[in-house]
C-alpha cells in the first residue's frame, strides 16, 4: 500500500482545484490498483494495460488470468 504523505491536488474542469487528503493507492492481488480517498474506493485503475476502458479497470484481468502480487 502506498500512503501519500502530502495533499493530492486534483484539477477538475481545468478551473477548479479540489484538495484531497488521506489518499491511498493499493494493488489488489491479481487485480487493479484501488484508489481510496477518505477510506472509500473511488476508482479502480487497470495495471496490466489490456482494459478496454483505460485507465479504468473493466475486469479483463480476470478473463485472461492476469497474475500479479498485492502491495
N, CA, C and O atoms as a GROMACS GRO file, in nm:
protein
  284
    1UNK      N    1   0.084  -0.117   0.000
    1UNK     CA    2   0.000   0.000   0.000
    1UNK      C    3   0.090   0.124   0.000
    1UNK      O    4   0.186   0.132   0.076
    2UNK      N    5   0.058   0.216  -0.083
    2UNK     CA    6   0.134   0.340  -0.090
    2UNK      C    7   0.052   0.449  -0.020
    2UNK      O    8  -0.061   0.476  -0.060
    3UNK      N    9   0.107   0.508   0.081
    3UNK     CA   10   0.035   0.615   0.151
    3UNK      C   11   0.095   0.748   0.109
    3UNK      O   12   0.215   0.772   0.128
    4UNK      N   13   0.014   0.832   0.055
    4UNK     CA   14   0.063   0.962   0.011
    4UNK      C   15   0.075   1.053   0.131
    4UNK      O   16  -0.021   1.070   0.206
    5UNK      N   17   0.191   1.112   0.149
    5UNK     CA   18   0.218   1.196   0.266
    5UNK      C   19   0.167   1.339   0.248
    5UNK      O   20   0.128   1.405   0.344
    6UNK      N   21   0.169   1.385   0.128
    6UNK     CA   22   0.130   1.524   0.101
    6UNK      C   23  -0.015   1.530   0.053
    6UNK      O   24  -0.074   1.426   0.022
    7UNK      N   25  -0.070   1.647   0.047
    7UNK     CA   26  -0.203   1.666  -0.010
    7UNK      C   27  -0.197   1.641  -0.160
    7UNK      O   28  -0.103   1.683  -0.227
    8UNK      N   29  -0.297   1.572  -0.211
    8UNK     CA   30  -0.304   1.547  -0.355
    8UNK      C   31  -0.392   1.654  -0.418
    8UNK      O   32  -0.499   1.684  -0.366
    9UNK      N   33  -0.346   1.711  -0.527
    9UNK     CA   34  -0.425   1.810  -0.597
    9UNK      C   35  -0.489   1.746  -0.719
    9UNK      O   36  -0.425   1.674  -0.795
   10UNK      N   37  -0.614   1.774  -0.736
   10UNK     CA   38  -0.689   1.719  -0.848
   10UNK      C   39  -0.752   1.835  -0.923
   10UNK      O   40  -0.833   1.908  -0.866
   11UNK      N   41  -0.716   1.854  -1.047
   11UNK     CA   42  -0.770   1.964  -1.126
   11UNK      C   43  -0.898   1.916  -1.192
   11UNK      O   44  -0.899   1.819  -1.267
   12UNK      N   45  -1.006   1.986  -1.161
   12UNK     CA   46  -1.139   1.948  -1.210
   12UNK      C   47  -1.186   2.056  -1.306
   12UNK      O   48  -1.193   2.173  -1.271
   13UNK      N   49  -1.220   2.015  -1.428
   13UNK     CA   50  -1.269   2.106  -1.532
   13UNK      C   51  -1.169   2.216  -1.565
   13UNK      O   52  -1.209   2.323  -1.611
   14UNK      N   53  -1.042   2.192  -1.544
   14UNK     CA   54  -0.932   2.284  -1.576
   14UNK      C   55  -0.944   2.418  -1.505
   14UNK      O   56  -0.866   2.509  -1.535
   15UNK      N   57  -1.038   2.434  -1.414
   15UNK     CA   58  -1.054   2.561  -1.346
   15UNK      C   59  -1.051   2.543  -1.195
   15UNK      O   60  -0.971   2.606  -1.126
   16UNK      N   61  -1.137   2.458  -1.144
   16UNK     CA   62  -1.147   2.437  -1.000
   16UNK      C   63  -1.040   2.340  -0.953
   16UNK      O   64  -1.007   2.245  -1.023
   17UNK      N   65  -0.987   2.364  -0.836
   17UNK     CA   66  -0.891   2.274  -0.774
   17UNK      C   67  -0.954   2.218  -0.648
   17UNK      O   68  -1.004   2.292  -0.563
   18UNK      N   69  -0.952   2.087  -0.638
   18UNK     CA   70  -1.009   2.020  -0.523
   18UNK      C   71  -0.893   1.959  -0.445
   18UNK      O   72  -0.807   1.893  -0.504
   19UNK      N   73  -0.888   1.980  -0.316
   19UNK     CA   74  -0.781   1.926  -0.234
   19UNK      C   75  -0.831   1.798  -0.167
   19UNK      O   76  -0.934   1.797  -0.100
   20UNK      N   77  -0.757   1.690  -0.187
   20UNK     CA   78  -0.793   1.561  -0.129
   20UNK      C   79  -0.690   1.526  -0.022
   20UNK      O   80  -0.570   1.536  -0.045
   21UNK      N   81  -0.738   1.486   0.092
   21UNK     CA   82  -0.650   1.439   0.197
   21UNK      C   83  -0.676   1.291   0.219
   21UNK      O   84  -0.777   1.237   0.175
   22UNK      N   85  -0.585   1.228   0.285
   22UNK     CA   86  -0.599   1.085   0.317
   22UNK      C   87  -0.621   1.000   0.192
   22UNK      O   88  -0.720   0.926   0.184
   23UNK      N   89  -0.530   1.010   0.096
   23UNK     CA   90  -0.538   0.935  -0.028
   23UNK      C   91  -0.442   0.816  -0.020
   23UNK      O   92  -0.326   0.832   0.018
   24UNK      N   93  -0.491   0.696  -0.055
   24UNK     CA   94  -0.409   0.575  -0.058
   24UNK      C   95  -0.430   0.504  -0.190
   24UNK      O   96  -0.540   0.505  -0.246
   25UNK      N   97  -0.324   0.442  -0.240
   25UNK     CA   98  -0.332   0.360  -0.360
   25UNK      C   99  -0.277   0.224  -0.322
   25UNK      O  100  -0.165   0.212  -0.273
   26UNK      N  101  -0.357   0.120  -0.346
   26UNK     CA  102  -0.308  -0.014  -0.314
   26UNK      C  103  -0.339  -0.108  -0.430
   26UNK      O  104  -0.437  -0.091  -0.503
   27UNK      N  105  -0.253  -0.206  -0.445
   27UNK     CA  106  -0.267  -0.303  -0.554
   27UNK      C  107  -0.336  -0.429  -0.501
   27UNK      O  108  -0.292  -0.489  -0.403
   28UNK      N  109  -0.442  -0.468  -0.567
   28UNK     CA  110  -0.511  -0.592  -0.535
   28UNK      C  111  -0.431  -0.708  -0.593
   28UNK      O  112  -0.374  -0.696  -0.702
   29UNK      N  113  -0.426  -0.820  -0.524
   29UNK     CA  114  -0.359  -0.937  -0.578
   29UNK      C  115  -0.432  -0.982  -0.704
   29UNK      O  116  -0.553  -1.002  -0.702
   30UNK      N  117  -0.359  -0.996  -0.814
   30UNK     CA  118  -0.413  -1.038  -0.944
   30UNK      C  119  -0.523  -0.945  -0.994
   30UNK      O  120  -0.612  -0.988  -1.068
   31UNK      N  121  -0.519  -0.818  -0.955
   31UNK     CA  122  -0.623  -0.726  -0.995
   31UNK      C  123  -0.574  -0.584  -1.012
   31UNK      O  124  -0.455  -0.560  -1.032
   32UNK      N  125  -0.668  -0.488  -1.004
   32UNK     CA  126  -0.637  -0.348  -1.034
   32UNK      C  127  -0.574  -0.274  -0.917
   32UNK      O  128  -0.557  -0.327  -0.807
   33UNK      N  129  -0.538  -0.149  -0.944
   33UNK     CA  130  -0.498  -0.056  -0.839
   33UNK      C  131  -0.624   0.008  -0.784
   33UNK      O  132  -0.709   0.053  -0.861
   34UNK      N  133  -0.638   0.012  -0.653
   34UNK     CA  134  -0.753   0.075  -0.590
   34UNK      C  135  -0.710   0.211  -0.536
   34UNK      O  136  -0.614   0.220  -0.459
   35UNK      N  137  -0.780   0.315  -0.576
   35UNK     CA  138  -0.752   0.449  -0.526
   35UNK      C  139  -0.858   0.479  -0.422
   35UNK      O  140  -0.978   0.482  -0.451
   36UNK      N  141  -0.813   0.502  -0.299
   36UNK     CA  142  -0.904   0.528  -0.188
   36UNK      C  143  -0.886   0.671  -0.138
   36UNK      O  144  -0.773   0.717  -0.117
   37UNK      N  145  -0.997   0.741  -0.121
   37UNK     CA  146  -0.997   0.875  -0.064
   37UNK      C  147  -1.086   0.869   0.059
   37UNK      O  148  -1.203   0.830   0.051
   38UNK      N  149  -1.031   0.907   0.172
   38UNK     CA  150  -1.104   0.902   0.298
   38UNK      C  151  -1.165   0.764   0.324
   38UNK      O  152  -1.281   0.753   0.364
   39UNK      N  153  -1.085   0.661   0.300
   39UNK     CA  154  -1.120   0.520   0.326
   39UNK      C  155  -1.233   0.465   0.238
   39UNK      O  156  -1.292   0.363   0.273
   40UNK      N  157  -1.262   0.530   0.127
   40UNK     CA  158  -1.362   0.479   0.033
   40UNK      C  159  -1.294   0.462  -0.103
   40UNK      O  160  -1.223   0.551  -0.149
   41UNK      N  161  -1.316   0.347  -0.168
   41UNK     CA  162  -1.260   0.325  -0.301
   41UNK      C  163  -1.332   0.416  -0.398
   41UNK      O  164  -1.455   0.408  -0.412
   42UNK      N  165  -1.257   0.501  -0.466
   42UNK     CA  166  -1.319   0.595  -0.558
   42UNK      C  167  -1.301   0.554  -0.704
   42UNK      O  168  -1.382   0.590  -0.790
   43UNK      N  169  -1.194   0.478  -0.732
   43UNK     CA  170  -1.170   0.435  -0.870
   43UNK      C  171  -1.079   0.313  -0.868
   43UNK      O  172  -0.995   0.298  -0.780
   44UNK      N  173  -1.096   0.227  -0.967
   44UNK     CA  174  -1.005   0.114  -0.986
   44UNK      C  175  -0.933   0.136  -1.119
   44UNK      O  176  -0.996   0.162  -1.222
   45UNK      N  177  -0.801   0.126  -1.115
   45UNK     CA  178  -0.719   0.151  -1.234
   45UNK      C  179  -0.656   0.022  -1.285
   45UNK      O  180  -0.604  -0.057  -1.207
   46UNK      N  181  -0.662   0.002  -1.415
   46UNK     CA  182  -0.601  -0.114  -1.479
   46UNK      C  183  -0.450  -0.104  -1.461
   46UNK      O  184  -0.391   0.002  -1.480
   47UNK      N  185  -0.386  -0.216  -1.424
   47UNK     CA  186  -0.240  -0.213  -1.410
   47UNK      C  187  -0.169  -0.310  -1.502
   47UNK      O  188  -0.049  -0.335  -1.485
   48UNK      N  189  -0.242  -0.365  -1.600
   48UNK     CA  190  -0.172  -0.454  -1.693
   48UNK      C  191  -0.189  -0.412  -1.838
   48UNK      O  192  -0.130  -0.473  -1.927
   49UNK      N  193  -0.269  -0.307  -1.864
   49UNK     CA  194  -0.272  -0.245  -1.995
   49UNK      C  195  -0.366  -0.302  -2.098
   49UNK      O  196  -0.358  -0.262  -2.214
   50UNK      N  197  -0.454  -0.394  -2.064
   50UNK     CA  198  -0.543  -0.455  -2.164
   50UNK      C  199  -0.690  -0.418  -2.147
   50UNK      O  200  -0.774  -0.468  -2.221
   51UNK      N  201  -0.722  -0.331  -2.053
   51UNK     CA  202  -0.860  -0.289  -2.031
   51UNK      C  203  -0.912  -0.211  -2.151
   51UNK      O  204  -0.839  -0.131  -2.209
   52UNK      N  205  -1.036  -0.234  -2.188
   52UNK     CA  206  -1.099  -0.159  -2.298
   52UNK      C  207  -1.146  -0.021  -2.252
   52UNK      O  208  -1.184   0.063  -2.333
   53UNK      N  209  -1.143   0.001  -2.121
   53UNK     CA  210  -1.190   0.128  -2.065
   53UNK      C  211  -1.076   0.202  -1.995
   53UNK      O  212  -1.097   0.265  -1.892
   54UNK      N  213  -0.954   0.194  -2.052
   54UNK     CA  214  -0.837   0.257  -1.992
   54UNK      C  215  -0.867   0.401  -1.953
   54UNK      O  216  -0.933   0.470  -2.031
   55UNK      N  217  -0.823   0.449  -1.840
   55UNK     CA  218  -0.736   0.384  -1.745
   55UNK      C  219  -0.811   0.299  -1.642
   55UNK      O  220  -0.750   0.237  -1.556
   56UNK      N  221  -0.944   0.297  -1.651
   56UNK     CA  222  -1.024   0.222  -1.553
   56UNK      C  223  -1.018   0.072  -1.576
   56UNK      O  224  -0.994   0.026  -1.688
   57UNK      N  225  -1.038  -0.003  -1.470
   57UNK     CA  226  -1.043  -0.149  -1.477
   57UNK      C  227  -1.179  -0.193  -1.529
   57UNK      O  228  -1.282  -0.139  -1.488
   58UNK      N  229  -1.180  -0.291  -1.620
   58UNK     CA  230  -1.307  -0.348  -1.668
   58UNK      C  231  -1.312  -0.500  -1.644
   58UNK      O  232  -1.392  -0.569  -1.708
   59UNK      N  233  -1.230  -0.551  -1.554
   59UNK     CA  234  -1.222  -0.692  -1.516
   59UNK      C  235  -1.168  -0.785  -1.625
   59UNK      O  236  -1.183  -0.906  -1.614
   60UNK      N  237  -1.105  -0.730  -1.728
   60UNK     CA  238  -1.043  -0.813  -1.831
   60UNK      C  239  -0.933  -0.900  -1.769
   60UNK      O  240  -0.909  -1.011  -1.816
   61UNK      N  241  -0.867  -0.850  -1.665
   61UNK     CA  242  -0.759  -0.924  -1.600
   61UNK      C  243  -0.808  -1.061  -1.552
   61UNK      O  244  -0.733  -1.159  -1.558
   62UNK      N  245  -0.931  -1.069  -1.505
   62UNK     CA  246  -0.985  -1.197  -1.456
   62UNK      C  247  -1.011  -1.293  -1.571
   62UNK      O  248  -0.994  -1.414  -1.555
   63UNK      N  249  -1.052  -1.240  -1.684
   63UNK     CA  250  -1.083  -1.325  -1.801
   63UNK      C  251  -0.959  -1.388  -1.862
   63UNK      O  252  -0.966  -1.499  -1.915
   64UNK      N  253  -0.844  -1.318  -1.855
   64UNK     CA  254  -0.723  -1.371  -1.919
   64UNK      C  255  -0.625  -1.434  -1.820
   64UNK      O  256  -0.520  -1.485  -1.859
   65UNK      N  257  -0.660  -1.431  -1.691
   65UNK     CA  258  -0.575  -1.495  -1.590
   65UNK      C  259  -0.454  -1.414  -1.550
   65UNK      O  260  -0.350  -1.472  -1.519
   66UNK      N  261  -0.464  -1.282  -1.549
   66UNK     CA  262  -0.355  -1.194  -1.507
   66UNK      C  263  -0.313  -1.228  -1.365
   66UNK      O  264  -0.397  -1.242  -1.276
   67UNK      N  265  -0.182  -1.241  -1.343
   67UNK     CA  266  -0.127  -1.274  -1.211
   67UNK      C  267  -0.026  -1.168  -1.172
   67UNK      O  268   0.068  -1.141  -1.245
   68UNK      N  269  -0.046  -1.109  -1.055
   68UNK     CA  270   0.047  -1.013  -1.003
   68UNK      C  271   0.027  -1.004  -0.853
   68UNK      O  272  -0.083  -1.030  -0.805
   69UNK      N  273   0.129  -0.968  -0.779
   69UNK     CA  274   0.119  -0.965  -0.634
   69UNK      C  275   0.053  -0.837  -0.583
   69UNK      O  276   0.052  -0.734  -0.652
   70UNK      N  277   0.000  -0.845  -0.465
   70UNK     CA  278  -0.058  -0.728  -0.400
   70UNK      C  279   0.054  -0.646  -0.338
   70UNK      O  280   0.166  -0.694  -0.320
   71UNK      N  281   0.024  -0.522  -0.306
   71UNK     CA  282   0.122  -0.439  -0.234
   71UNK      C  283   0.051  -0.346  -0.139
   71UNK      O  284   0.116  -0.268  -0.070
   0.00000   0.00000   0.00000
